[in-house]
């Protein structure tokens, strides 16, 4: 067990000690651990791609309802209108065998029989289900599925990656390059970056911002209507708060990447629902490798224009053999030091970084969190067990959160990641509890944290004398909570832990009873 993530701070009450003892006694029983972590209160999933979080079966159901067809060889989806020519069949008419084969093609299910690497199978699946994601009501259907699954696992908050106004913003980047003709577009320093940013803002970028906000307005309204949020009998997913990270695809030409980044920072600075930005797509792509340092400079520059915008970046989602060794030595460091990232997604290539020990110290000093996606790293990179740097981050005191990445593609959920962390790395209950707390502490929700010392679970002075999570906090604490969306969620999480630790299941010697309904 890794002692550096103790989760202590208050004297452990009897219920916490009893729950921890039960978990220690049953940690080698996967079925019991699964029941435990499924019911475990989990603050947030901070690294989740909305489209990749949806299961293939759902996409096929929506495609069938929308009149899509399926090409049988090679397997693909065809948007309507489509003709049922030889080798093409309507999705609604697929045989059980063909439907199962499409599920395999749209995910990493039965990966051993795919005839390709997990890396290629994983990333290529987006190309296929992305078409189904264009079906009517697909966005609200996706959000409903993801929030309902989160609610069933006692997750309080989601920060989902998505793309608003992707195509017109990329086209605006192409126009930027055309406007520079016959001179080549260059990116030498901040002066040039500022000139390019100003051109984009003056030539259509500002017009795209209300359209992005309108898309979110429509999604919010459709979701609330479908889920009966705010009504007498709302669906469980309504209780899960959702915020967005505007993502930029890193595999395009520099002008398109820069235009997307400018838009991401602008909409995050003007719409409270968009709490940060991210950079996505395979980090080992040839263009992504070529332009990696340029992308970090672009983000660092834009971050200085909008210091209030939070930055989460995929960095170090690489391993030896996938890319030359030279590409492994600086990606995480530049994301931290050049781009100014507040969270690093994956960060698997830690051991190959120049001065990895110094990098760990820098991440700890800057309070930069590592978003750990264990199953994704195993499937895509083949990194698991002792080869994974999770213990190194924990031992160095770098804040860690567990995340799902693309639970639909990987055929998992966040509970599975908690189970994998517990059974693969010997984490006890108090450590899992701290990881859950971390996920809200390092969320991009606005407001002060409930914790003045998150690692030691010391609450803010306004709430230091209260029972954390109590239904009626003191007047001073209540005033503090009302001024912080983050602290409100953290307080609710503590209340859920109070309920969780008093469940009769953890008093039994042989195993838990049914987890029962979600406490409110």
N, C-alpha and C positions, 0 to 999 in steps of 0.2 A: 504494500500500500504506500502511496506517495505522500509522505507526511507534510510536504510543503503546502498543500492545499487543504488545510484543516477545517476551514469554515467556522472557527471558533470566534469568540468576541464577547458573548454573553455566557454565563455559566449554563451548561447544557441542562435543560429541564428533564425531568424523568421521562416525559413522552419522547423527546428527541433521543435520549439514550436507549430507551426500549426499542424504538424504531431502528436505530443504528445496529443494535444487537441482533434484532431479527434479520436484518439484511446481511450482516456478517455471517450469521448461521446458515443462511440459505443462498449465499452468493454463487455456489457451484451448481445450483439447480436452475437451468435456463428458463423453464416454464414458470417457475415462481418469480424469478427476477423480471421476466417480461410482465407478469401481472403487477408487480411492484412499480416498475418504471412507467407503465402505461397510466397508472393512477397518480404517479408522482406529479406534483405541481411543477410546471415548466414555464419559466417567465416568458421566453420569446424564442422564435426561430428568426435569426437575423440574416441568414444567407440562404435565400430560397428564390428560385426563378419561377415566376407564376406559371409560365407555359410548361416548364419541365416538372412542376409539382403535380400535374394532372395525370392520372393513369390512362393508359392507352384505351382501355375498355370504354372510358367516358368519351374520349374523342371519337371512337367508332360509333357510339350511340348517337352523338350529335351529328356526325357525318351522315349516318343513315337517315335521320330525320330531315336533313337538309338536301337529300337527293344526291349525295356524292356517289361516285363509282370507285371501284378498286381495280387497279391493274395487278394481275396475278404474277407476272414475271417480266422484269423484276418488280417486286412488290412496292406499290405506291398508291397514293390517293389521287383522285382526279376530281376537281371541283365541277359542279354542275354549270351548264348543261353538259351531259356526257352521253355518248352512245355506247351501248353494250356490244361492241365489236368483239371478235375473237380475243380471248385473254383478258377481257374487261367484264366486270359484273357489278351490279349495284351493291353498295355496302349493305343495304337492307336484305339482300338475297345471298349473302356470303354463306358458304357451308361452314360448319363448325371448325373443320380443319383449316380452311383458308382464313377464317377469323382469328384462330389461334396463331397462325403463322404471321398475320399482320401485327398482332400484339407483340410477338417476339421481335418483329422488325422495328417496332416503334418504342422499344425499351431494351433493357439488358436482361430480360427474362430468357432463360435457357441460353445464356451467353456461350456456354461451352460448345454449343452446336451451331453457333452463328458463322463459324469459319472466318472470323476476323477478330482483331484485338478489341478489348473493352473500350479503349480510347476511340477507335473508329466507329464502333457500334453506338456508343453513347452520343457522340456529337452528330452523327449522321441521322439519328432518330429525330432530331429537331426539324430537319428538312421535311420529313413526312408529316408529323403531327402539326407542324406549323400551318399546313394547308387546312386541316380540320379546325384550327384555331381561328380561321376566318369565317366560319359558319355563323349564321345569325345567332345573336345572344351568347356567343362563345365566351366573351370576356366575363360576363356576369355568371355564366355557368362555371367557369374556372374558379372564380372567386368564391362562389358558394361551396364548391367541392373542397377547396383548400381550407376555408375557415371552419367548415363543419368538421373536417378531420382534425384540425387544431383543437377545436372545442372538446372533441371526444378524448383528447389526450391531455386536457387541462393546461393548454397553452394559452397565455393571456394576450400575446402581442405578436404580430407578424410584420416584418419589413420585407416586402416583395419587390423583386426586380422586374421592371417592365420597360417598354419603349413607347413613349408618346411622340407622335408626329415624326416617326423615323424617316419615312421616304422623302417628304418635302424638305426636311432638314438636310438630309444627305444631298439632295438636288441643289440646295442652296450652297453647299460646300463645293459642288462641281462648278457652279456659277462663279464662285470666288476664284477658282483656278483659271477659268476662262477669262475673267476680268484682268488677270495678270498678264495675259498674252500681249506681245510676244516674249515678255520677260518671264523667266521661270519663277514660280512661287517658292519663296524660301522662308525658313523658320529659324533664323540665326539667333535671335535674342528677344528680350521682352518688348523692345520697340516694334519689331516686326509682328510679334504676336498681338500686340495692342492694335496695330493698324488693321490686321486681318479681322480681329474681333469687332472693331468699329465698323468695318465694311459689312460684315454679316448683320450686325444690329441695324444698320441703316438701310439695308437692302432686302428686308423681308423677315429677318429673324423675329423681330418684335411682333409681327403679325401672327406668328405661329404660337406664341405664348397663350393667348386666349383660346385658341383651338385645343391646345393641350388641356387647359383647365376645363373646357367644355366637355372633353372626353371623360375626364374624371367626374364631373358633375353628373353626366348621364349614367356612368357606371354606379356611382353612389345611389342615385335615385332608383335605378333598376334593382340594385341589390336590396335596398331597404324595402322596396315593394314586394319583391319575391320572398324575402325572409321575414316579412312582417316586423321589422325592427321598429321599436318604439310603440308597438301595439300590445294588446293584452297577452298574446301568446307568441312571442318572438321565437324564431329558431335559435338554437344554441350558438350558431356562428356569430350572431349579432353581438355577443359578449366579447368577441375577440377584436381588439383594436388592430387596424390595418394602416400602415404607412407605406410609402412607395420610394424606391430608389430608381431614378432615371438612369438607364443603362446605355452605354455607348459600345458599339461593336468595334473591336480593335483591329480588324483585318482589312479595312478599307484604305484607300489612299489618304495621305495626311490631311488634305483639305476637307474630306468627308468626316474623318475622325474629329478634327478640330471643330467643325460646325456642330457635330453632335454634342461635343463637350461644352461648347458655348451655350447651346440650348439647355443642356442638363443643369448647368450652374444657374442660368437665368430662371428656369422654372422652379428650381429648388429654392431660389431666393425670393420668389414671389407667390408661391403656393405652399401653405403649411402642410398639406398632405404629402408633398414630396420632400422627404427629410434628408436626402443625400443623393450622391451619384455613385456609379460603379462603371467598371470597364470589363467587358465580357468577350467571350469567344475563345477558342483554343489559344493559349499563351505560346504554344510551340508552332503556331502558324508562321510561315516564312515572313509575311509582312509584319505580323505582330512582333517577331523577333527583331527584324530589321529596324523597326521604328520604336522599340520599347522605350529607349531613353528619351526620344522625342516626345512620346506620349506622357511620360512622367513630367517633363518640363512644361508641357501644355497644361497639365492638371495643376502643377504647382503655381504656374502663372495665374490661372483662372481662380485658384483658391485664394490668392492674394487680392483679387478683385472682389471676391465674395467670401470673406473669412468666416461668415456665419454658416456657410454651407458645409455639411459634413461629408467626408470622403471615405468610402469603403472600396477596396481594390482587390481583384484577383491578382495575386502575385506569388511566384514560386510554386505554381501548379505544374511542376516539371520534375523530371528525374533523369538520372544518368542513362544514356542510351536513346532516350527520346529526342534529346538535343545535344549538341556538343558541350563539353564541360564548361567552356567559356560563358555559355548562356545561363549557367546555373549560379554564377558567382556574385551577382549583384542585383537581381530582380527585387528581392524583398527589401534590401537596403534602399534602393532608389525609390521604391513605393513609400517608404517611411520618410526618408530624408529629403528627397527631391519633390515628390508629389504631395507630401504632408498627409498621408493616409491616417485615419483614426482607427480603422480596422483593416486587417489583412485577411483575405479569403484564401483558405487552403494552407499557404505558407509551408508547403511540404519540403521544398528544396533547401531548408535551413542548413543542413549539414554541409552543403557544397558552397555556401556563401563565404566570401572573403571575411575573415575575422567574425565567424559566427557567434563566438562568445561575446564579442563587443556589440554585435547586433542585438543579441538578447538583452544585454544591459540597456541599450538605447531604447528598445521597445518597452521595457519595464519603466524606465525613467520618463518616457513620453506617454505612458499609459495607453499604448497601442495594443488593442486586443487581437488575438489570433482566432479566426473562425475555423474550427476544426470540423471537417466533413469526412468521417472515417470510411464510410462505405463508398462514397464517391472516389476517394483517393485509392481505395483498393481496386475498384472496377476500372477506373480510367488509367491509373498509373501502376497498379500492381504493388502499391505500398501499403503494408499492414503490419500489425504486430510490432516487434522490436525495431523494424525499419522505419516506423513512423515517428516523427519528432514530438508528438504530444507529450511524452514524459519530460522532454527537454524544456519545453515551454513552461510546464508546471514547475519543474525544479528551479527554473530561473526566476520564477515569480511573475512571468508575463501573464496578463489576464487572458483567460481562455473561455470561449463559448463553444458549445456544440451546436451544429447546424445540419440541415438535411440536404442542402444543395438542390437536387432535382429528385424529389422523393418518388414521383411518378415514373421517371425513366429508370431509376435504380430499384424500384419496387420495394421501398422501405417507408418508414415514417420516423419522426423525431424520437419517439420512444425507443426505436431500434438503436439509434445512435447512443442513447444513454445506456442501454443494455450492453452495447459493444464496448463502450468506454469502461463500464464497471467490470465486465468479465474479461476483457482483453488487457486491462491495465491495473486491475485490482483497486479501483476507486471505491471507497466506502460511501455510506449514505451521506455523511456530512460533506464529503467532497462533491457528490452529485447535487446536493442542496446549494452549495456555493456556486457551482456551474450554472444552476438555474437562476440564482440571484444575479450572477454576472451578466446573463443575457439581457436583463432589463437595465442593469447599470450601464452597459455599453451599447444599449439601443440609442437611436437618434431621436427619441422622444424629447420634447422640449422640457425645460425646467431643471431645477436642482435635483440631485439624487437624494434618496432617503438616507443613503450611507455617506457619512463623512469619511469613513475608511471602509471601502467595499471589501478588501481582502480580510479584514478582521471583523466585519459585520458590526461596526459601530455606527449607530444611527446619528442623524443630524441632531444638533443640540435641542432643537425645538421639540423633538419627539423622544429624547433620550430617557425621559422618565415614564414613558408609556409602555404598555404591553403591545408589542409590534403586531399589527394586523387586527387589533381589537375593533369591534363594531363602532365604538364611540371613543375616538381619540380625544385627548385633552384639547381645550380651546386653542392653546398655542400651537399644538401639533396640527390641529385641523386647519388653522390659518396657513400653515406651511404647506400642507398637502393641497389645499385649494389653489395655490400658486404654481403647482408643478404637475404636469401630466405624467411625467416619469415617476415622481414620488407616489402619485395615486396608484399607478400600476404596481409599484413595488410594495406598497402597503397592502393592496389586495392579495399579492402573492404571499405575503407573510400570513395573512388570514387563512389562505388555502393550506399553507403548511401547518398551521395550528389545527385545522380540521384533519388533515392527512395523518398527522402524528398521533391522533387520538382514535383512529379507526380500530375497531376490535380485531381486525385481521392481524395486526402486528403484535397482538398479545398471544396469538396462537403459536404453538410449538411446531405444528406440522405444515402449516401453510395458510395463505390468506383465503378469506371468503371472496365472494364476488365483489369487485370494486364498487358497484353501485353507481347511482347517478352522480353527475358532476355537481359539487357543492358550489353555491353562488356567493 
